[in-house]
Amino acid sequence: MYRFLLTRQWLILALLALVLIPTMVELGFWQLHRHEHRVAQNSLISHNLKAKPVPVATLTSPGHTVPRSDYWRAVTATGTYDTKHEVVVRRRTSTDGSIGFHVLIPLDLKGGGTVLVNRGWIPTADDQRAFPDIPAVPTGEVTVTGRLKADETTGTSGIKDLSDLPDRQVMLINSAQQAKALSRPVLGGYIEQTAPEPSGDVPELIEAPDDSSIGPHMAYAVQWWLFAAGVPAGYVVLARREKRDRVEAAAKAEAEAEAAGDPEPEQPEKPAPATA
């Protein structure tokens, strides 16, 4: 009764099921790995944010690539601001999603060297090509506390680095680019300022990264695996339903044939015996 499984339609359905099952299993593991990555990242963020701040020069140097293990590490820097080379970073969002600039300024360290400081977010002016009005930084020696971040690149950020920008505007926060513009070495990475807080809340300090949300990835993984288990179960259900329908159709046809009362075929008459 299951010979219909060898028909073209059912063979294609079986082939489709064989393709879907491993695909769904793999998608489930992909979501599981994303969940594990998010959990590990949350743990790293939480650990580094709670760590005691250390001088930035102990974690990075000119040309240094900040490793992931040092992302968001609390650091301090003491020096004087180089206001002549302050720039703004285009197409950055505030906490409410508004588009504006990040304010980036070099800080010449007390013991030598320069580090970039992201002061925070400001809104754009009516003319986006004009340099915006930015609250002045304190003069003299200052101490900045913040989170250490790695240099931005197009590959890591997805932001296209444009070349025809207005004066003192950039697309990426990149120490190598700023070192070239400043004509002096700059420590790798940059500081995302957390203190001191600006007067008037401008620029708007950047919020700390979320270290509590794990996202829906584990739920998605379970869903994909349930879908994978449901494919063979669905195939069996469909096959049994097809068998039932075929049996019922055959029984119905037989019953209709009996109800019609088909007469038996007539027998040919025997010829009369020959007479003398």
C-alpha positions as a Markdown table, in Angstrom:
| # | Residue | x | y | z |
|---|---|---|---|---|
| 1 | Met | 0.0 | 0.0 | 0.0 |
| 2 | Tyr | 3.0 | 2.3 | 0.3 |
| 3 | Arg | 4.2 | 1.8 | -3.3 |
| 4 | Phe | 3.0 | 5.4 | -4.0 |
| 5 | Leu | 6.2 | 6.6 | -2.2 |
| 6 | Leu | 8.2 | 5.6 | -5.2 |
| 7 | Thr | 6.3 | 8.0 | -7.5 |
| 8 | Arg | 8.0 | 11.1 | -8.7 |
| 9 | Gln | 6.0 | 13.4 | -6.5 |
| 10 | Trp | 6.8 | 11.5 | -3.3 |
| 11 | Leu | 10.5 | 11.0 | -4.2 |
| 12 | Ile | 10.9 | 14.8 | -4.7 |
| 13 | Leu | 9.2 | 15.4 | -1.3 |
| 14 | Ala | 11.6 | 12.9 | 0.3 |
| 15 | Leu | 14.6 | 14.6 | -1.3 |
| 16 | Leu | 13.4 | 18.0 | -0.1 |
| 17 | Ala | 13.0 | 16.6 | 3.5 |
| 18 | Leu | 16.6 | 15.2 | 3.4 |
| 19 | Val | 17.9 | 18.7 | 2.4 |
| 20 | Leu | 15.8 | 20.6 | 5.0 |
| 21 | Ile | 16.7 | 18.5 | 8.0 |
| 22 | Pro | 20.5 | 19.1 | 8.1 |
| 23 | Thr | 20.0 | 22.7 | 7.0 |
| 24 | Met | 17.7 | 23.4 | 9.9 |
| 25 | Val | 20.1 | 21.5 | 12.3 |
| 26 | Glu | 23.0 | 23.7 | 11.1 |
| 27 | Leu | 20.9 | 26.9 | 11.5 |
| 28 | Gly | 20.2 | 25.8 | 15.1 |
| 29 | Phe | 23.9 | 25.4 | 15.9 |
| 30 | Trp | 24.6 | 28.8 | 14.2 |
| 31 | Gln | 22.1 | 30.5 | 16.6 |
| 32 | Leu | 23.6 | 28.5 | 19.5 |
| 33 | His | 27.0 | 29.8 | 18.7 |
| 34 | Arg | 25.7 | 33.4 | 18.5 |
| 35 | His | 24.1 | 32.9 | 21.9 |
| 36 | Glu | 27.4 | 31.6 | 23.3 |
| 37 | His | 29.3 | 34.6 | 21.8 |
| 38 | Arg | 26.8 | 37.0 | 23.3 |
| 39 | Val | 27.1 | 35.4 | 26.7 |
| 40 | Ala | 30.9 | 35.6 | 26.5 |
| 41 | Gln | 30.8 | 39.2 | 25.4 |
| 42 | Asn | 28.5 | 40.2 | 28.2 |
| 43 | Ser | 30.9 | 38.6 | 30.7 |
| 44 | Leu | 33.8 | 40.4 | 29.1 |
| 45 | Ile | 32.0 | 43.8 | 29.2 |
| 46 | Ser | 30.9 | 43.3 | 32.8 |
| 47 | His | 34.4 | 42.3 | 33.9 |
| 48 | Asn | 36.2 | 45.2 | 32.1 |
| 49 | Leu | 33.7 | 47.9 | 33.2 |
| 50 | Lys | 34.1 | 46.9 | 36.8 |
| 51 | Ala | 37.9 | 46.7 | 36.7 |
| 52 | Lys | 39.9 | 49.3 | 38.4 |
| 53 | Pro | 40.9 | 52.1 | 35.9 |
| 54 | Val | 44.5 | 51.9 | 34.7 |
| 55 | Pro | 46.6 | 54.4 | 32.8 |
| 56 | Val | 45.8 | 54.1 | 29.1 |
| 57 | Ala | 49.5 | 53.9 | 28.2 |
| 58 | Thr | 49.8 | 50.6 | 30.1 |
| 59 | Leu | 47.4 | 48.9 | 27.7 |
| 60 | Thr | 48.2 | 50.5 | 24.3 |
| 61 | Ser | 51.0 | 52.2 | 22.4 |
| 62 | Pro | 51.4 | 53.8 | 18.9 |
| 63 | Gly | 50.5 | 51.3 | 16.2 |
| 64 | His | 49.0 | 48.9 | 18.8 |
| 65 | Thr | 45.9 | 47.0 | 17.9 |
| 66 | Val | 43.6 | 46.8 | 20.9 |
| 67 | Pro | 42.7 | 43.1 | 21.5 |
| 68 | Arg | 39.1 | 42.0 | 22.2 |
| 69 | Ser | 40.2 | 41.1 | 25.8 |
| 70 | Asp | 40.8 | 44.9 | 26.4 |
| 71 | Tyr | 37.6 | 46.2 | 24.8 |
| 72 | Trp | 35.7 | 48.5 | 27.2 |
| 73 | Arg | 38.5 | 48.4 | 29.8 |
| 74 | Ala | 38.4 | 51.3 | 32.2 |
| 75 | Val | 41.4 | 53.6 | 31.6 |
| 76 | Thr | 42.6 | 57.1 | 32.6 |
| 77 | Ala | 44.6 | 59.6 | 30.8 |
| 78 | Thr | 46.2 | 62.9 | 32.1 |
| 79 | Gly | 47.3 | 65.7 | 29.8 |
| 80 | Thr | 46.2 | 68.7 | 27.8 |
| 81 | Tyr | 43.8 | 68.9 | 24.9 |
| 82 | Asp | 44.9 | 69.8 | 21.4 |
| 83 | Thr | 41.9 | 71.9 | 20.5 |
| 84 | Lys | 43.4 | 72.9 | 17.1 |
| 85 | His | 43.0 | 69.3 | 15.8 |
| 86 | Glu | 39.6 | 68.5 | 17.2 |
| 87 | Val | 37.4 | 66.8 | 14.6 |
| 88 | Val | 33.9 | 65.4 | 14.4 |
| 89 | Val | 32.9 | 61.9 | 13.2 |
| 90 | Arg | 29.9 | 61.9 | 10.9 |
| 91 | Arg | 26.7 | 59.8 | 10.9 |
| 92 | Arg | 26.7 | 58.8 | 14.6 |
| 93 | Thr | 23.5 | 58.3 | 16.6 |
| 94 | Ser | 22.5 | 59.5 | 20.1 |
| 95 | Thr | 20.7 | 57.4 | 22.7 |
| 96 | Asp | 17.4 | 58.2 | 21.2 |
| 97 | Gly | 18.5 | 57.4 | 17.6 |
| 98 | Ser | 19.0 | 60.9 | 16.4 |
| 99 | Ile | 21.8 | 61.4 | 13.8 |
| 100 | Gly | 24.7 | 63.7 | 14.6 |
| 101 | Phe | 28.4 | 63.7 | 15.2 |
| 102 | His | 30.9 | 62.3 | 17.7 |
| 103 | Val | 33.4 | 64.8 | 18.9 |
| 104 | Leu | 37.0 | 63.5 | 18.7 |
| 105 | Ile | 39.9 | 65.4 | 20.2 |
| 106 | Pro | 43.6 | 64.5 | 20.8 |
| 107 | Leu | 44.9 | 64.5 | 24.3 |
| 108 | Asp | 48.7 | 65.1 | 24.7 |
| 109 | Leu | 49.7 | 62.9 | 27.6 |
| 110 | Lys | 51.6 | 64.3 | 30.6 |
| 111 | Gly | 54.4 | 61.7 | 30.2 |
| 112 | Gly | 54.5 | 61.9 | 26.4 |
| 113 | Gly | 52.4 | 60.6 | 23.6 |
| 114 | Thr | 48.9 | 61.4 | 22.3 |
| 115 | Val | 45.7 | 59.5 | 22.7 |
| 116 | Leu | 42.3 | 60.2 | 21.0 |
| 117 | Val | 39.3 | 61.0 | 23.2 |
| 118 | Asn | 35.7 | 60.6 | 22.1 |
| 119 | Arg | 33.9 | 63.3 | 24.0 |
| 120 | Gly | 30.5 | 62.1 | 23.0 |
| 121 | Trp | 27.6 | 63.0 | 20.7 |
| 122 | Ile | 26.3 | 66.4 | 19.4 |
| 123 | Pro | 23.5 | 67.1 | 17.0 |
| 124 | Thr | 24.1 | 68.2 | 13.4 |
| 125 | Ala | 23.6 | 71.8 | 12.3 |
| 126 | Asp | 21.4 | 72.9 | 9.4 |
| 127 | Asp | 24.4 | 72.7 | 7.2 |
| 128 | Gln | 26.0 | 69.3 | 7.7 |
| 129 | Arg | 29.1 | 70.3 | 5.8 |
| 130 | Ala | 29.8 | 73.1 | 8.2 |
| 131 | Phe | 31.9 | 72.5 | 11.4 |
| 132 | Pro | 29.4 | 72.4 | 14.3 |
| 133 | Asp | 29.5 | 74.6 | 17.4 |
| 134 | Ile | 31.1 | 72.4 | 20.1 |
| 135 | Pro | 31.4 | 73.4 | 23.8 |
| 136 | Ala | 35.0 | 74.2 | 24.7 |
| 137 | Val | 37.1 | 71.7 | 26.7 |
| 138 | Pro | 38.9 | 72.7 | 29.9 |
| 139 | Thr | 42.2 | 74.4 | 29.5 |
| 140 | Gly | 45.3 | 73.2 | 31.2 |
| 141 | Glu | 46.0 | 69.8 | 32.6 |
| 142 | Val | 43.0 | 67.4 | 32.8 |
| 143 | Thr | 42.4 | 63.8 | 33.7 |
| 144 | Val | 39.9 | 61.8 | 31.6 |
| 145 | Thr | 38.4 | 58.5 | 32.5 |
| 146 | Gly | 36.8 | 56.3 | 29.9 |
| 147 | Arg | 36.5 | 53.0 | 28.1 |
| 148 | Leu | 39.2 | 51.8 | 25.8 |
| 149 | Lys | 38.0 | 51.0 | 22.3 |
| 150 | Ala | 39.7 | 49.6 | 19.3 |
| 151 | Asp | 40.3 | 51.6 | 16.1 |
| 152 | Glu | 37.4 | 51.6 | 13.7 |
| 153 | Thr | 37.9 | 50.3 | 10.1 |
| 154 | Thr | 35.5 | 49.8 | 7.3 |
| 155 | Gly | 35.8 | 46.0 | 7.7 |
| 156 | Thr | 34.9 | 46.0 | 11.4 |
| 157 | Ser | 32.4 | 48.8 | 11.5 |
| 158 | Gly | 30.7 | 48.5 | 8.0 |
| 159 | Ile | 31.2 | 52.3 | 7.7 |
| 160 | Lys | 32.5 | 53.4 | 4.3 |
| 161 | Asp | 35.5 | 55.7 | 4.6 |
| 162 | Leu | 34.8 | 58.7 | 2.4 |
| 163 | Ser | 37.6 | 61.0 | 1.2 |
| 164 | Asp | 35.8 | 64.1 | 0.0 |
| 165 | Leu | 34.6 | 65.3 | 3.4 |
| 166 | Pro | 34.5 | 68.9 | 4.7 |
| 167 | Asp | 37.5 | 70.1 | 6.7 |
| 168 | Arg | 37.8 | 68.6 | 10.2 |
| 169 | Gln | 35.2 | 65.9 | 9.5 |
| 170 | Val | 35.9 | 62.1 | 9.4 |
| 171 | Met | 34.0 | 58.9 | 9.0 |
| 172 | Leu | 36.0 | 56.6 | 11.2 |
| 173 | Ile | 37.8 | 56.9 | 14.6 |
| 174 | Asn | 41.2 | 55.6 | 13.6 |
| 175 | Ser | 44.4 | 56.4 | 15.4 |
| 176 | Ala | 46.6 | 55.7 | 12.3 |
| 177 | Gln | 44.6 | 58.3 | 10.3 |
| 178 | Gln | 44.8 | 60.9 | 13.0 |
| 179 | Ala | 48.5 | 60.2 | 13.5 |
| 180 | Lys | 49.0 | 61.0 | 9.8 |
| 181 | Ala | 47.0 | 64.2 | 10.2 |
| 182 | Leu | 48.8 | 65.3 | 13.4 |
| 183 | Ser | 52.2 | 64.3 | 12.1 |
| 184 | Arg | 53.1 | 62.6 | 15.3 |
| 185 | Pro | 52.5 | 59.1 | 16.9 |
| 186 | Val | 49.1 | 58.3 | 18.5 |
| 187 | Leu | 48.3 | 55.5 | 20.8 |
| 188 | Gly | 46.3 | 52.7 | 19.2 |
| 189 | Gly | 42.6 | 52.7 | 19.8 |
| 190 | Tyr | 40.8 | 55.6 | 21.6 |
| 191 | Ile | 39.1 | 56.5 | 24.9 |
| 192 | Glu | 35.3 | 56.7 | 25.0 |
| 193 | Gln | 34.9 | 59.3 | 27.7 |
| 194 | Thr | 32.8 | 58.6 | 30.8 |
| 195 | Ala | 34.2 | 61.3 | 33.2 |
| 196 | Pro | 34.3 | 64.2 | 33.8 |
| 197 | Glu | 30.7 | 64.9 | 32.7 |
| 198 | Pro | 30.4 | 68.0 | 30.5 |
| 199 | Ser | 28.6 | 71.0 | 31.8 |
| 200 | Gly | 25.1 | 71.3 | 30.2 |
| 201 | Asp | 25.3 | 67.6 | 29.2 |
| 202 | Val | 26.8 | 68.5 | 25.8 |
| 203 | Pro | 28.4 | 66.6 | 24.3 |
| 204 | Glu | 26.2 | 63.7 | 25.3 |
| 205 | Leu | 28.4 | 61.0 | 26.8 |
| 206 | Ile | 28.1 | 57.6 | 25.2 |
| 207 | Glu | 26.1 | 55.0 | 27.1 |
| 208 | Ala | 27.9 | 51.9 | 28.4 |
| 209 | Pro | 27.4 | 48.8 | 26.3 |
| 210 | Asp | 24.6 | 46.4 | 27.4 |
| 211 | Asp | 26.0 | 43.5 | 29.4 |
| 212 | Ser | 22.7 | 42.0 | 30.5 |
| 213 | Ser | 20.7 | 41.1 | 27.4 |
| 214 | Ile | 21.4 | 37.8 | 25.8 |
| 215 | Gly | 19.0 | 38.2 | 22.9 |
| 216 | Pro | 16.7 | 35.6 | 21.4 |
| 217 | His | 19.4 | 33.4 | 19.9 |
| 218 | Met | 18.9 | 30.4 | 22.2 |
| 219 | Ala | 15.1 | 30.4 | 21.5 |
| 220 | Tyr | 15.8 | 30.6 | 17.7 |
| 221 | Ala | 18.2 | 27.6 | 18.0 |
| 222 | Val | 15.5 | 25.5 | 19.8 |
| 223 | Gln | 13.0 | 26.5 | 17.1 |
| 224 | Trp | 15.2 | 25.4 | 14.3 |
| 225 | Trp | 15.8 | 22.0 | 15.9 |
| 226 | Leu | 12.1 | 21.6 | 16.5 |
| 227 | Phe | 11.5 | 22.4 | 12.8 |
| 228 | Ala | 14.1 | 19.8 | 11.9 |
| 229 | Ala | 12.4 | 17.1 | 14.0 |
| 230 | Gly | 9.0 | 18.1 | 12.6 |
| 231 | Val | 10.1 | 17.4 | 8.9 |
| 232 | Pro | 10.3 | 13.6 | 9.2 |
| 233 | Ala | 7.2 | 13.6 | 11.5 |
| 234 | Gly | 5.3 | 15.6 | 8.9 |
| 235 | Tyr | 6.5 | 13.3 | 6.1 |
| 236 | Val | 5.2 | 10.2 | 8.0 |
| 237 | Val | 1.8 | 11.9 | 8.7 |
| 238 | Leu | 1.4 | 12.9 | 5.0 |
| 239 | Ala | 2.3 | 9.4 | 3.9 |
| 240 | Arg | -0.2 | 7.7 | 6.3 |
| 241 | Arg | -2.9 | 10.2 | 5.2 |
| 242 | Glu | -2.2 | 9.4 | 1.6 |
| 243 | Lys | -2.4 | 5.7 | 2.3 |
| 244 | Arg | -5.7 | 6.2 | 4.1 |
| 245 | Asp | -7.2 | 8.2 | 1.3 |
| 246 | Arg | -6.1 | 5.6 | -1.2 |
| 247 | Val | -7.7 | 2.8 | 0.8 |
| 248 | Glu | -10.9 | 4.8 | 1.2 |
| 249 | Ala | -11.0 | 5.6 | -2.5 |
| 250 | Ala | -10.5 | 1.9 | -3.4 |
| 251 | Ala | -13.2 | 0.8 | -1.0 |
| 252 | Lys | -15.6 | 3.4 | -2.3 |
| 253 | Ala | -15.0 | 2.3 | -5.9 |
| 254 | Glu | -15.6 | -1.3 | -5.0 |
| 255 | Ala | -18.8 | -0.4 | -3.2 |
| 256 | Glu | -20.1 | 1.6 | -6.1 |
| 257 | Ala | -19.3 | -1.3 | -8.4 |
| 258 | Glu | -21.3 | -3.7 | -6.3 |
| 259 | Ala | -24.2 | -1.3 | -6.0 |
| 260 | Ala | -24.4 | -1.0 | -9.7 |
| 261 | Gly | -25.1 | -4.7 | -10.0 |
| 262 | Asp | -23.2 | -5.4 | -13.2 |
| 263 | Pro | -24.9 | -8.4 | -15.0 |
| 264 | Glu | -22.9 | -11.5 | -15.7 |
| 265 | Pro | -21.8 | -11.7 | -19.3 |
| 266 | Glu | -24.2 | -13.7 | -21.6 |
| 267 | Gln | -23.2 | -17.2 | -22.6 |
| 268 | Pro | -23.4 | -18.0 | -26.3 |
| 269 | Glu | -26.3 | -20.3 | -27.3 |
| 270 | Lys | -25.4 | -23.9 | -28.2 |
| 271 | Pro | -26.2 | -24.8 | -31.7 |
| 272 | Ala | -29.1 | -27.2 | -32.3 |
| 273 | Pro | -28.1 | -30.8 | -33.0 |
| 274 | Ala | -28.0 | -31.7 | -36.6 |
| 275 | Thr | -31.0 | -33.9 | -38.0 |
| 276 | Ala | -30.9 | -36.6 | -40.6 |
